[in-house]
Amino acid sequence: MSQRIYQVDAFTDIVFGGNPAAVMPLDTWLPDRMLQDLAAENNLAETAFFAPEGQDGYRLRWFTPTTEVDLCGHATLASAFVIMTILRPGTERVEFATQVAGTLPVTRSGDLFTLNFPSRPAEAVPADSDQLKADIAAALGGGTPADILVARDYMVVYDDAASVAGLAPDFSALSRLDRAVLVTAPGSGEVDFVSRYFAPSHGIAEDPVTGSTHCTLTPYWGERLGKTELVARQLSKRGGLLKLKLAGDRVLISGTAVLYLEGTVYL
Protein backbone atom coordinates (compact mmCIF):
# COMPACT_ATOMS: atom_id res chain seq x y z
CA MET A 1 0.00 0.00 0.00
CA SER A 2 1.32 3.45 -0.88
CA GLN A 3 0.24 6.84 0.42
CA ARG A 4 0.96 10.36 -0.85
CA ILE A 5 2.70 12.78 1.49
CA TYR A 6 3.54 16.46 1.27
CA GLN A 7 5.56 18.67 3.59
CA VAL A 8 4.61 22.33 3.62
CA ASP A 9 6.21 25.25 5.46
CA ALA A 10 3.30 27.35 6.74
CA PHE A 11 3.14 31.03 7.74
CA THR A 12 6.16 31.84 5.62
CA ASP A 13 7.02 32.61 2.01
CA ILE A 14 10.43 30.91 2.08
CA VAL A 15 11.48 27.31 2.54
CA PHE A 16 13.00 26.62 5.99
CA GLY A 17 10.85 29.35 7.53
CA GLY A 18 7.54 29.17 9.36
CA ASN A 19 6.24 25.86 10.69
CA PRO A 20 6.61 22.61 8.73
CA ALA A 21 3.62 20.27 8.59
CA ALA A 22 3.21 16.90 6.95
CA VAL A 23 0.00 16.57 4.93
CA MET A 24 -1.40 13.18 3.95
CA PRO A 25 -4.57 13.14 1.81
CA LEU A 26 -6.57 9.93 2.25
CA ASP A 27 -9.24 8.30 0.11
CA THR A 28 -10.60 6.49 3.17
CA TRP A 29 -9.56 6.66 6.82
CA LEU A 30 -6.77 4.47 8.12
CA PRO A 31 -6.92 3.03 11.67
CA ASP A 32 -6.16 5.57 14.40
CA ARG A 33 -3.10 3.60 15.52
CA MET A 34 -1.63 3.88 12.03
CA LEU A 35 -2.36 7.61 11.89
CA GLN A 36 -0.48 8.07 15.15
CA ASP A 37 2.41 5.88 13.95
CA LEU A 38 2.68 7.91 10.76
CA ALA A 39 2.76 11.16 12.74
CA ALA A 40 5.46 9.75 15.01
CA GLU A 41 7.49 8.64 11.99
CA ASN A 42 7.15 12.07 10.35
CA ASN A 43 8.33 13.61 13.65
CA LEU A 44 7.02 17.09 12.90
CA ALA A 45 4.94 19.24 15.22
CA GLU A 46 1.83 18.09 13.33
CA THR A 47 0.80 15.72 10.61
CA ALA A 48 -2.56 16.54 9.03
CA PHE A 49 -4.78 13.86 7.54
CA PHE A 50 -7.88 14.64 5.51
CA ALA A 51 -10.40 12.58 3.55
CA PRO A 52 -13.36 13.63 1.38
CA GLU A 53 -16.64 14.29 3.18
CA GLY A 54 -19.79 15.67 1.59
CA GLN A 55 -19.91 17.11 -1.90
CA ASP A 56 -16.80 19.30 -1.85
CA GLY A 57 -15.53 19.20 1.74
CA TYR A 58 -13.11 17.17 3.82
CA ARG A 59 -12.78 15.83 7.33
CA LEU A 60 -9.51 16.96 8.90
CA ARG A 61 -7.52 15.56 11.82
CA TRP A 62 -4.18 16.57 13.31
CA PHE A 63 -1.59 14.50 15.18
CA THR A 64 1.62 15.44 16.97
CA PRO A 65 4.26 12.70 17.32
CA THR A 66 2.51 11.57 20.51
CA THR A 67 -1.18 12.52 20.41
CA GLU A 68 -4.17 13.80 18.43
CA VAL A 69 -4.98 17.50 19.00
CA ASP A 70 -8.26 19.39 18.83
CA LEU A 71 -7.11 22.32 16.67
CA CYS A 72 -4.03 23.19 14.62
CA GLY A 73 -3.57 26.29 12.51
CA HIS A 74 -0.39 25.72 10.54
CA ALA A 75 -1.34 22.18 9.49
CA THR A 76 -4.79 23.44 8.42
CA LEU A 77 -3.08 26.09 6.31
CA ALA A 78 -0.75 23.43 4.90
CA SER A 79 -3.70 21.15 4.06
CA ALA A 80 -5.56 23.97 2.29
CA PHE A 81 -2.38 24.81 0.39
CA VAL A 82 -2.09 21.22 -0.86
CA ILE A 83 -5.74 21.11 -1.95
CA MET A 84 -5.85 24.54 -3.60
CA THR A 85 -2.48 24.42 -5.35
CA ILE A 86 -1.92 20.70 -6.09
CA LEU A 87 -5.05 18.56 -5.82
CA ARG A 88 -7.64 21.11 -6.96
CA PRO A 89 -5.65 24.04 -8.40
CA GLY A 90 -7.67 27.21 -8.82
CA THR A 91 -9.96 26.43 -5.89
CA GLU A 92 -10.51 29.52 -3.75
CA ARG A 93 -12.41 28.04 -0.80
CA VAL A 94 -12.43 24.76 1.08
CA GLU A 95 -14.23 23.63 4.23
CA PHE A 96 -12.86 21.19 6.77
CA ALA A 97 -15.12 19.33 9.20
CA THR A 98 -13.44 18.62 12.55
CA GLN A 99 -14.38 16.67 15.64
CA VAL A 100 -14.10 19.46 18.22
CA ALA A 101 -13.57 22.79 16.44
CA GLY A 102 -16.54 22.51 14.09
CA THR A 103 -16.37 23.55 10.45
CA LEU A 104 -13.22 25.45 9.47
CA PRO A 105 -13.45 27.36 6.18
CA VAL A 106 -10.25 28.41 4.42
CA THR A 107 -10.20 30.92 1.56
CA ARG A 108 -7.45 31.87 -0.85
CA SER A 109 -6.63 35.21 -2.43
CA GLY A 110 -3.49 34.98 -4.53
CA ASP A 111 -0.76 33.60 -2.29
CA LEU A 112 -2.61 34.48 0.93
CA PHE A 113 -4.67 31.83 2.74
CA THR A 114 -7.16 32.82 5.45
CA LEU A 115 -8.31 30.41 8.15
CA ASN A 116 -11.67 31.02 9.84
CA PHE A 117 -11.24 29.67 13.39
CA PRO A 118 -13.26 29.86 16.62
CA SER A 119 -12.24 32.51 19.14
CA ARG A 120 -11.01 31.08 22.47
CA PRO A 121 -10.66 33.99 24.93
CA ALA A 122 -8.53 33.47 28.02
CA GLU A 123 -9.73 33.86 31.58
CA ALA A 124 -7.97 34.61 34.85
CA VAL A 125 -6.50 31.61 36.62
CA PRO A 126 -8.14 30.89 40.00
CA ALA A 127 -7.21 33.27 42.80
CA ASP A 128 -5.71 30.43 44.86
CA SER A 129 -3.21 29.48 42.14
CA ASP A 130 -0.07 31.15 43.53
CA GLN A 131 1.91 27.91 43.50
CA LEU A 132 0.85 27.17 39.94
CA LYS A 133 1.89 30.65 38.83
CA ALA A 134 5.25 30.23 40.54
CA ASP A 135 5.77 26.84 38.87
CA ILE A 136 4.94 28.23 35.44
CA ALA A 137 7.23 31.25 35.86
CA ALA A 138 10.10 29.06 37.10
CA ALA A 139 9.67 26.56 34.26
CA LEU A 140 9.89 29.37 31.68
CA GLY A 141 13.32 30.28 32.97
CA GLY A 142 13.40 34.04 32.86
CA GLY A 143 11.66 37.30 33.65
CA THR A 144 8.66 38.07 35.81
CA PRO A 145 5.26 37.64 34.14
CA ALA A 146 2.87 40.56 34.24
CA ASP A 147 -0.11 38.19 34.17
CA ILE A 148 -1.05 34.54 33.72
CA LEU A 149 -4.37 33.58 32.11
CA VAL A 150 -5.83 30.29 30.93
CA ALA A 151 -7.79 29.00 27.94
CA ARG A 152 -6.81 25.73 26.24
CA ASP A 153 -3.24 26.66 27.27
CA TYR A 154 -1.75 28.78 30.00
CA MET A 155 -1.12 32.25 28.58
CA VAL A 156 1.76 34.08 30.23
CA VAL A 157 1.99 37.80 29.52
CA TYR A 158 5.26 39.74 29.73
CA ASP A 159 5.88 43.46 29.51
CA ASP A 160 8.15 43.43 26.47
CA ALA A 161 9.23 41.31 23.52
CA ALA A 162 12.80 41.02 24.82
CA SER A 163 11.56 39.07 27.85
CA VAL A 164 9.75 36.60 25.58
CA ALA A 165 12.75 36.23 23.27
CA GLY A 166 15.12 35.72 26.21
CA LEU A 167 13.26 32.85 27.91
CA ALA A 168 15.27 29.67 28.51
CA PRO A 169 12.55 27.10 29.32
CA ASP A 170 13.00 23.99 31.41
CA PHE A 171 11.14 21.59 29.14
CA SER A 172 11.10 18.83 31.73
CA ALA A 173 9.34 21.16 34.19
CA LEU A 174 6.95 22.40 31.49
CA SER A 175 6.02 18.81 30.60
CA ARG A 176 4.78 18.27 34.16
CA LEU A 177 2.18 21.04 33.87
CA ASP A 178 -1.39 20.08 33.01
CA ARG A 179 -1.46 22.38 29.97
CA ALA A 180 0.88 23.70 27.30
CA VAL A 181 2.25 27.21 27.81
CA LEU A 182 1.83 30.21 25.53
CA VAL A 183 3.89 33.34 26.22
CA THR A 184 3.26 36.76 24.74
CA ALA A 185 4.17 40.45 24.95
CA PRO A 186 3.53 43.70 23.07
CA GLY A 187 5.33 44.09 19.78
CA SER A 188 6.75 47.16 18.07
CA GLY A 189 6.73 48.72 14.63
CA GLU A 190 4.54 46.74 12.21
CA VAL A 191 3.98 43.95 14.77
CA ASP A 192 1.26 44.38 17.40
CA PHE A 193 2.38 41.49 19.60
CA VAL A 194 4.78 38.56 19.76
CA SER A 195 4.53 35.07 21.18
CA ARG A 196 6.21 31.70 21.74
CA TYR A 197 4.58 28.32 22.42
CA PHE A 198 5.84 25.34 24.42
CA ALA A 199 4.08 21.94 24.46
CA PRO A 200 6.63 19.29 25.52
CA SER A 201 3.92 17.05 27.01
CA HIS A 202 2.52 16.76 23.45
CA GLY A 203 5.88 15.93 21.93
CA ILE A 204 6.61 19.53 20.86
CA ALA A 205 9.32 21.34 22.82
CA GLU A 206 8.78 24.68 21.06
CA ASP A 207 6.39 25.05 18.16
CA PRO A 208 7.77 27.33 15.42
CA VAL A 209 4.49 29.07 14.46
CA THR A 210 1.17 28.17 16.09
CA GLY A 211 -2.03 29.25 14.39
CA SER A 212 -4.37 27.87 17.07
CA THR A 213 -2.86 29.94 19.90
CA HIS A 214 -3.90 33.05 18.02
CA CYS A 215 -7.52 32.11 18.71
CA THR A 216 -6.66 33.20 22.26
CA LEU A 217 -4.04 35.86 21.53
CA THR A 218 -6.16 37.80 19.06
CA PRO A 219 -9.14 38.57 21.34
CA TYR A 220 -6.74 39.41 24.18
CA TRP A 221 -4.59 41.84 22.22
CA GLY A 222 -7.55 43.14 20.24
CA GLU A 223 -9.24 44.25 23.46
CA ARG A 224 -6.04 45.51 25.04
CA LEU A 225 -4.98 47.52 21.98
CA GLY A 226 -8.48 48.52 20.85
CA LYS A 227 -7.99 46.97 17.40
CA THR A 228 -9.82 44.40 15.27
CA GLU A 229 -6.98 43.85 12.80
CA LEU A 230 -3.53 42.90 14.08
CA VAL A 231 -0.17 41.59 12.93
CA ALA A 232 1.74 39.09 15.04
CA ARG A 233 5.15 37.48 14.98
CA GLN A 234 6.12 34.21 16.66
CA LEU A 235 9.65 34.46 18.03
CA SER A 236 10.85 30.91 17.43
CA LYS A 237 14.13 30.19 15.64
CA ARG A 238 12.28 29.70 12.33
CA GLY A 239 9.82 32.51 13.01
CA GLY A 240 6.57 33.37 11.29
CA LEU A 241 4.24 36.26 10.54
CA LEU A 242 0.44 36.13 10.94
CA LYS A 243 -2.21 38.62 9.89
CA LEU A 244 -5.25 38.52 12.17
CA LYS A 245 -8.79 39.88 12.25
CA LEU A 246 -11.50 39.64 14.89
CA ALA A 247 -14.90 38.75 13.41
CA GLY A 248 -17.37 38.33 16.28
CA ASP A 249 -16.74 34.95 17.86
CA ARG A 250 -14.34 33.99 15.05
CA VAL A 251 -10.71 34.80 14.36
CA LEU A 252 -9.44 35.13 10.79
CA ILE A 253 -5.80 34.01 10.56
CA SER A 254 -3.97 34.73 7.31
CA GLY A 255 -0.60 33.62 6.04
CA THR A 256 1.34 32.18 3.15
CA ALA A 257 2.89 28.75 2.64
CA VAL A 258 5.46 27.01 0.45
CA LEU A 259 5.89 23.39 -0.62
CA TYR A 260 9.06 21.72 0.68
CA LEU A 261 8.63 18.13 -0.52
CA GLU A 262 6.22 15.60 -1.95
CA GLY A 263 6.64 11.86 -2.01
CA THR A 264 5.25 8.43 -1.32
CA VAL A 265 4.97 6.50 1.92
CA TYR A 266 4.92 2.69 1.65
CA LEU A 267 2.83 0.87 4.25
N, C-alpha and C positions, 0 to 999 in steps of 0.2 A: 504494500500500500504506500502511495506517495502523497504528499501534502505540500501545497504551495506555502511559501513563507516570504514575507517582506520585512525589512527593517527600515524604519523611518525616523529621522531626527525631527522632533516636533518643537514648535515655538522657536524656530530659528530659520534663517535663510541660507545657512552654510552647513555643509557636512562637518561633523565633529562638534557642533554646537547643540544647544537645546537639550532635549531629553529623548534618548533613543527608546523606541518601542518596537517589539516584534508584533506583526500582524499576520494572522492565519485565517484566511477565509475558508469556511467549511460548507460543503453541500448538505451534510446532515451532522448532527452533534455526535462527537466522540464521548466515551465515558469520562466522567469527571476526573477519575484517577489519571487518565491519560492526559487530559488538559493540564492538570497540575504538574505531571512529569515533564510535559513539553515546556511549560513555563520555567521549571527548575533547570532544564537543559539549556534553554535560551539564556537564563541568568541575567536578564535585564530587569529593570524596576517593574515593568509590566509587559505581559503578553496579552494581546487582545484577540479574542476569537469571535467571529460573527457568522451567522447562517441566515439564509433568506427566511423572512416571515411576512405574511401578507402579500399584497400585490407588488409593492415596490420597496418594502422596508426590510429590516434585519433585526435579529436579536443579537445583543452584544454582551459579552462577559469579559472580565479582566482578572488576570492572575499575576501576583508577584511570584518570586521563586518559592514561596512557602505557603501562600494562602490566596483565596479569592477575595476581592475587595468590592465594595458596594458602589464605587464611583471613581473614575479615573479620567482626567482631562486630556493629558498628552496622548494616551493610547486611543482615545476617542477621536482626537484630531488626526492621528496617524491612520486610523481605520477609514475615516472619511476621505483622507488624501488618497488612499489606495483605491477606494471605490470610484472617486470622481476623476482621478487622473489615469488609472490603469484599467480597472474592470469595466467602468461605465464612463469613459471620458466624455466631457461636455455636460455631465450632470451638475446641477447647481444646488440641489437640495437632497438630503437623505435623512431618514428618521431611524433611530435605533430604539428598540424596546429593551428595557432593562428590568431586572428583578426588583430592585429597591428604588432606584432613582426615577422611575417612570419613563416616559418617552423623551428622548433627547434629539431634537432636530439639529442638524448642522447645515449651514449654507455656505456657498462659495461665491466670492466676487474676485475674479482674477486669481491672484496667488494667495488671497486672504481667506481663511476659513473661520467661521464664527460658530461656536458652540453655544447652545441655549440650555443652560443648566439651572437646577433649583438653587435658590438662595438658602444658605444655612447660617444665619446669624449666631454669633457667640453670646454666651451669657456669663455672668460673674460666677466664679467658683464659690462653693459654700463658704460661709463666714468662718467656719471652724477648720479650714483647710491650711492652716499655717505650716504644718509639717510637710504637706504635699507641695506647697509653694517653695519651701526651702529645698526639698528634694529635686524639684524641677530646675530651680536656679543653679543648684550645685552640679547637676548632671550636664547642664549646658556649658559649664566651664568658663564663665567670664561675664563681667558686668552685673549690674543690679536691675532686674526688670522693673519697669514702671507699672505694669499690670499683668495679671494672668487671668485669662478667660477660658471658656470651654465650649466647644461644639462637638463635632465628631472627634476633633483633636484638641489638645491643650494649645491655646494661642498665647504666646508670651510676647508682650509689647515692650520694646526698648525705646529710649529717647532719640537715638540717632543711628544712622546706617552703619557707622564705624563699629558700634557695639555688636551689631548683627554679623558683620563681616569678620570680626575678631574672635568669635566664639570658637572654643576648642572642646567639643562635646565629648563626654565619657559615654560611649555607645553602649557599654555594658550596663551602666546605670540607667540610661534611657530605655533600654530594652526591658527593664523591670517595672516601668510605669505601665498603667493600665490603658494608656492611649499614646498615639504618636504625638510629636511636639512640633508645632509651627511657631516660628519666631518672625517678628516683623518690626519695622520702624519707619518713620517718615523718610521719604526720598528727597531728592533735590533736582533742580533743573527740569528736564522733561519727564522725570519719573516721580510719581506721586508717593509711592511707597516701595519698600523692598521687603524681601522675605527669604527664609531658608526653611527646609522641612526635613525632619529626622524621623524615620520609622524603622529602627533596627529590629523591633519585635515582629515586623512583617517581612524581614529579609532585605530591607533597604536602609543602609546606614544613613546616607543623605541623598535625597531625590534631586536630580538636577533642575527640573522645572515641573511644578505640580499644578495642573489646571484646577483640580478639585478643591484645593485649599483656598482658591480665590472665590469660591462660593461663600466663604466665611470672611475673607479679607476685604472683599469688595463692599459689602454692606457696612462693615466697620469703618473703613477709611472713607467711604462715601458720606456717611453721617458725620464723621469727625472733620472732614475737609469741606463739607457742604457741596459735594460734586456728585453728578450722576455718571460722568465719563472720566475714567482714570487710566493711567499707564503705570505698569508695575514691572519691576525687574527682580528676578530671583538670583541671589548672590552665591550660587554654587560655582564650582570650578568651570563647568561648561557654560553656565549662565543662560538666561532666556528673557525675552521681552513679551509682555502680554498687554493687549488693549482690552479694556473692560468697560461694561456699561450696565448700570442698574436698570431693570425693567420690571417694576413691581416686585413680585416674589421670585423673579428669575434674574440670573446674571448672564450676560452675553460676554463670552470670552473669545477673543480673536487672536489669531496668530498664523504664521506660515509654517511650512514643513518641506523637507527635502528627502528624497529616496536615497538610502545608503546601499542597500543590497536587496536582491531577490534571488530565490533559489528553491530547492526542493528538499523536503524532509522525507526520509524513508522510514516507515514504521513496520 
